[in-house]
């Protein structure tokens, strides 16, 4: 009897049942059914891709960890430099990324004939020089590092190494003085060496003389190639002439500052520091077939006429390559 009485107490009255059914119906009307695949996409992000937070999180963590490891190595002195001061870790981690942004996105650089540059062993890349500021050397360095997997060791003028910070960074990037002894030592080690025989005459020429090569000095690079047996790879760089169009030169101020020239461009010094931003010209870098000088022999380096003839031949080859690349490029900024 007590059990029966307890069951009667637990029975729900009919009016209460009706209320619960109505509440359930209302809840069903207000509820939203979420399919399993939709829920998964919501957790992962649109189109099944990881959400921004999840995809960026690990990458950011890796960058922070890499940066901290880099700082730890630097502070502890756990890095190597060669006899010329080249610091591969600093170059790849700090110096090249800044130049790479210009190479890829600002100048939209295209490479032609990259197969002509040896993937190993010594070689001398000889290129035209222009642009008012020598950004062509930076772009050539990025091209060799990113697309050939080699460090280009540029030969620079004395002035570069007389400027404290600039000279220090140049050596850290693997570059050295443009002297025959340093060039020969690098080539004997199997390095890829870059040289701009026009020097300041090329990089500082007026915009009216754009893409017209200047004299190639005394042919020191030819003497080095003859003595070491390294092939010469001609290189034409198109695009640098338009980044800082030099329309005038304040020579008295240049002499006062000890500079080879003090350029006036459409934006400098009119716009102040903003005038140092290069114009976004379209760049193309073309490499020609290597020139081997084995037929001459090392003793030919002491013959001025032979050196002059080879130098003139290299210059004419690069000049023709520049004209060909100009035609291929088309408009300067598109």
VOFIPA-863161 format. One record per residue (C-alpha): residue in one letter; x, y negated, z. Coordinates in pm, whole numbers, padded with zeros to 5 digits, always signed. Last residue first. Layout:
residues N
aXYZ;...
***
This chain:
residues 334
x+05475-04823-06505;x+05724-05088-06385;x+05997-05098-06649;x+05786-05008-06950;x+05922-04718-07163;x+06126-04448-06988;x+06230-04250-07296;x+06353-04556-07481;x+06556-04665-07179;x+06695-04311-07143;x+06828-04319-07499;x+06987-04662-07449;x+07151-04549-07123;x+07277-04228-07287;x+07438-04434-07561;x+07617-04645-07302;x+07723-04331-07111;x+07889-04185-07420;x+08055-04515-07508;x+08203-04539-07158;x+08328-04180-07163;x+08496-04237-07501;x+08657-04560-07381;x+08801-04384-07078;x+08928-04097-07294;x+09100-04340-07530;x+09252-04547-07247;x+09387-04242-07064;x+09545-04113-07383;x+09701-04452-07454;x+09833-04490-07099;x+10013-04150-07103;x+10090-04051-06743;x+09758-03867-06699;x+09847-03662-07007;x+10089-03463-06790;x+09794-03291-06622;x+09692-03108-06944;x+09519-03246-07251;x+09318-02939-07353;x+09187-02900-06997;x+08993-03224-07025;x+08643-03084-06985;x+08355-03320-07050;x+08036-03202-06882;x+07712-03236-07080;x+07509-03542-06992;x+07311-03631-06681;x+07006-03857-06695;x+06862-04062-06410;x+06522-04227-06462;x+06379-04500-06243;x+06048-04691-06264;x+06073-05034-06105;x+05923-05110-05767;x+06089-05449-05699;x+06342-05428-05419;x+06256-05575-05077;x+06537-05818-04996;x+06317-06113-05091;x+06103-06042-04787;x+06403-06147-04578;x+06368-06502-04707;x+06110-06549-04980;x+06306-06807-05183;x+06644-06650-05108;x+06584-06426-05296;x+06250-06353-05468;x+06309-06457-05830;x+06678-06370-05785;x+06979-06579-05687;x+07291-06374-05626;x+07599-06461-05419;x+07897-06307-05597;x+08224-06123-05528;x+08187-06203-05158;x+08437-06373-04928;x+08171-06586-04761;x+08316-06917-04885;x+08389-06766-05224;x+08026-06652-05255;x+07903-06994-05145;x+08109-07160-05420;x+07990-06896-05669;x+07616-06942-05621;x+07509-06699-05894;x+07195-06722-06105;x+06916-06511-06260;x+06992-06177-06095;x+06690-05951-06135;x+06678-05756-05806;x+06498-05423-05871;x+06500-05455-06250;x+06856-05344-06332;x+06823-05035-06113;x+06571-04867-06341;x+06791-04663-06574;x+07088-04462-06448;x+07301-04284-06708;x+07543-04011-06595;x+07849-03863-06765;x+07981-03546-06595;x+08363-03537-06603;x+08518-03194-06550;x+08784-03146-06280;x+09132-03044-06398;x+09292-03212-06096;x+09551-03425-06277;x+09335-03500-06581;x+09027-03581-06373;x+09228-03817-06151;x+09379-03995-06452;x+09031-04029-06601;x+08896-04178-06276;x+09175-04437-06279;x+09073-04560-06622;x+09200-04915-06590;x+08861-05077-06528;x+08562-04942-06716;x+08467-05265-06892;x+08104-05366-06855;x+07805-05163-06968;x+07511-05345-07124;x+07197-05223-06948;x+07107-05572-06830;x+07308-05862-06969;x+07031-06123-06923;x+06981-05991-06570;x+07322-06125-06479;x+07606-05885-06380;x+07664-05803-06014;x+07642-05423-06018;x+07851-05396-06333;x+08133-05640-06269;x+08130-05530-05904;x+08260-05187-06004;x+08230-05089-06369;x+08397-04751-06299;x+08109-04626-06081;x+08234-04300-05927;x+08078-03985-05782;x+08262-03682-05645;x+08127-03327-05611;x+08367-03145-05380;x+08585-02841-05455;x+08849-02918-05191;x+09093-03022-05466;x+08823-03263-05583;x+08810-03433-05244;x+09188-03459-05219;x+09211-03599-05573;x+08952-03869-05501;x+09130-03969-05180;x+09465-03998-05360;x+09324-04179-05664;x+09164-04462-05461;x+08798-04560-05451;x+08770-04555-05074;x+08541-04299-04911;x+08188-04164-04902;x+08050-03878-04695;x+07745-04043-04538;x+07938-04095-04213;x+08202-04277-04416;x+07942-04509-04561;x+07786-04560-04218;x+08117-04683-04076;x+08187-04910-04372;x+07844-05066-04352;x+07873-05125-03978;x+08215-05290-03988;x+08217-05466-04330;x+08571-05411-04457;x+08477-05064-04578;x+08235-05196-04840;x+08484-05459-04955;x+08741-05192-05044;x+08518-05058-05322;x+08345-04721-05294;x+08412-04365-05417;x+08099-04156-05366;x+08103-03803-05225;x+07785-03637-05349;x+07665-03365-05113;x+07523-03067-05300;x+07188-02886-05287;x+07111-02963-05650;x+06768-03126-05626;x+06767-03271-05275;x+07136-03348-05222;x+07228-03443-05577;x+06924-03663-05631;x+06956-03824-05287;x+07317-03923-05361;x+07221-04066-05700;x+06951-04275-05533;x+07198-04408-05277;x+07455-04499-05544;x+07187-04672-05751;x+07102-04884-05447;x+07416-05088-05509;x+07272-05438-05453;x+07275-05659-05763;x+07110-05367-05953;x+07379-05218-06172;x+07647-04948-06211;x+07683-04697-06494;x+07774-04343-06390;x+08069-04101-06373;x+08005-03773-06187;x+08343-03605-06127;x+08330-03229-06072;x+08484-02978-05832;x+08325-02640-05767;x+07963-02546-05724;x+07623-02619-05878;x+07794-02789-06171;x+07592-03084-06308;x+07468-03013-06662;x+07153-02841-06535;x+07035-03178-06401;x+06975-03288-06760;x+06699-03535-06673;x+06589-03654-06331;x+06283-03866-06259;x+06264-04129-05984;x+05932-04264-05863;x+06109-04589-05759;x+05894-04654-05452;x+05759-04307-05373;x+06028-04048-05437;x+06364-04228-05440;x+06258-04508-05205;x+06133-04259-04945;x+06446-04049-04997;x+06671-04341-04906;x+06529-04351-04554;x+06537-03970-04524;x+06904-03961-04638;x+07056-04159-04351;x+06901-04006-04039;x+06877-03626-04040;x+07072-03525-04351;x+07351-03780-04310;x+07371-03745-03934;x+07408-03366-03965;x+07655-03382-04255;x+07894-03625-04076;x+08167-03722-04324;x+08456-03899-04150;x+08708-03842-04429;x+08888-03560-04246;x+08559-03380-04190;x+08301-03445-03920;x+08149-03192-03683;x+07877-03207-03420;x+07846-03110-03056;x+07955-03444-02910;x+07727-03396-02609;x+07538-03715-02683;x+07504-03623-03050;x+07394-03267-02983;x+07136-03380-02726;x+07006-03646-02961;x+06957-03390-03238;x+06786-03148-02998;x+06552-03426-02886;x+06468-03510-03247;x+06405-03147-03334;x+06180-03103-03031;x+05988-03419-03120;x+05952-03308-03479;x+05843-02961-03377;x+05583-03104-03142;x+05453-03331-03414;x+05422-03037-03649;x+05252-02830-03378;x+04993-03102-03314;x+04929-03216-03669;x+04747-02904-03781;x+04555-02865-03453;x+04448-03228-03426;x+04370-03257-03792;x+04150-02950-03782;x+04272-02636-03949;x+04133-02582-04297;x+03817-02383-04355;x+03675-02636-04598;x+03614-02888-04316;x+03774-02836-03975;x+03877-02526-03786;x+03620-02535-03508;x+03348-02659-03737;x+03443-02404-03999;x+03411-02130-03739;x+03072-02256-03628;x+02954-02265-03986;x+03072-01907-04037;x+02876-01797-03728;x+02554-01969-03822;x+02425-02238-03586;x+02053-02226-03509;x+01927-02561-03384;x+01684-02571-03089;x+01406-02828-03059;x+01133-02611-03216;x+01254-02308-03023;x+01246-02504-02696;x+00891-02614-02766;x+00791-02257-02839;x+00955-02137-02518;x+00770-02405-02317;x+00439-02299-02479;x+00504-01935-02394;x+00592-02031-02036;x+00272-02231-01989;x+00064-01946-02122;x+00224-01705-01883;x+00152-01943-01594;x-00220-01954-01693;x-00233-01575-01698;x-00095-01544-01341;x+00244-01385-01310;x+00253-01057-01117;x+00515-01045-00840;x+00253-01063-00559;x+00061-00774-00709;x+00379-00570-00717;x+00439-00650-00346;x+00082-00539-00257;x+00130-00214-00439;x+00453-00157-00250;x+00279-00240+00083;x+00000+00000+00000;
***
